[in-house]
């Protein structure tokens, strides 16, 4: 896994490298931010940046893509590979843009070490496996899926119950700040 590099104060999204490997064997344990592109995950990313600064730890930003939760039938994997590749590239671009949006919205940009990761796999399994090697897992209450009436989504619920490190669940700001 590559070492985290310092995040520039005003990065160009195209300049942010994204690894296709999960941050589950980092050279230095750090703050793991689980991001899916939702507003809640971006608020959590802002808090993760604050935690990384507070504890002087690297920031690992993880986005997991599960294009087929049920799996593929025999022969379908080859047919859908082009779509999966496009989905992964879209997620990489979205993650880069999300990081830049959070950077630009902060009163003082995060300039510490950070690495971005977009991984293909089961979201819960990948986040939990990565949590084994980190100081803190930071995530929003709910991501893009699920039901708005739930207090916690399936990934944040699994993290609270099964993470190998402490979990910080970041609530959404009041409705007038959306």
Secondary structure in CASP SS format (residue, H / E / C, confidence):
PFRMAT SS
TARGET T0000
AUTHOR 0000-0000-0000
METHOD secondary structure of the structure
MODEL  1
X C 1.00
X C 1.00
X C 1.00
X C 1.00
X E 1.00
X E 1.00
X C 1.00
X C 1.00
X C 1.00
X C 1.00
X C 1.00
X C 1.00
X H 1.00
X H 1.00
X H 1.00
X C 1.00
X C 1.00
X E 1.00
X E 1.00
X C 1.00
X C 1.00
X C 1.00
X C 1.00
X C 1.00
X C 1.00
X C 1.00
X C 1.00
X C 1.00
X C 1.00
X C 1.00
X E 1.00
X E 1.00
X E 1.00
X E 1.00
X C 1.00
X C 1.00
X C 1.00
X C 1.00
X H 1.00
X H 1.00
X H 1.00
X H 1.00
X H 1.00
X H 1.00
X H 1.00
X H 1.00
X H 1.00
X H 1.00
X H 1.00
X H 1.00
X H 1.00
X H 1.00
X H 1.00
X H 1.00
X H 1.00
X C 1.00
X C 1.00
X C 1.00
X E 1.00
X E 1.00
X E 1.00
X E 1.00
X E 1.00
X E 1.00
X E 1.00
X C 1.00
X C 1.00
X C 1.00
X C 1.00
X C 1.00
X C 1.00
X C 1.00
X C 1.00
X C 1.00
X C 1.00
X H 1.00
X H 1.00
X H 1.00
X H 1.00
X H 1.00
X H 1.00
X H 1.00
X H 1.00
X H 1.00
X H 1.00
X H 1.00
X H 1.00
X H 1.00
X H 1.00
X H 1.00
X H 1.00
X H 1.00
X H 1.00
X H 1.00
X H 1.00
X H 1.00
X H 1.00
X H 1.00
X H 1.00
X H 1.00
X H 1.00
X H 1.00
X H 1.00
X H 1.00
X H 1.00
X C 1.00
X C 1.00
X C 1.00
X C 1.00
X C 1.00
X C 1.00
X C 1.00
X E 1.00
X E 1.00
X E 1.00
X E 1.00
X E 1.00
X E 1.00
X E 1.00
X E 1.00
X C 1.00
X C 1.00
X H 1.00
X H 1.00
X H 1.00
X H 1.00
X H 1.00
X H 1.00
X H 1.00
X H 1.00
X H 1.00
X C 1.00
X C 1.00
X C 1.00
X C 1.00
X E 1.00
X E 1.00
X E 1.00
X E 1.00
X E 1.00
X C 1.00
X C 1.00
X C 1.00
X C 1.00
X C 1.00
X C 1.00
X C 1.00
X C 1.00
X C 1.00
X C 1.00
X C 1.00
X C 1.00
X C 1.00
X H 1.00
X H 1.00
X H 1.00
X H 1.00
X H 1.00
X H 1.00
X H 1.00
X H 1.00
X H 1.00
X C 1.00
X C 1.00
X C 1.00
X E 1.00
X E 1.00
X E 1.00
X E 1.00
X E 1.00
X C 1.00
X C 1.00
X C 1.00
X C 1.00
X H 1.00
X H 1.00
X H 1.00
X C 1.00
END
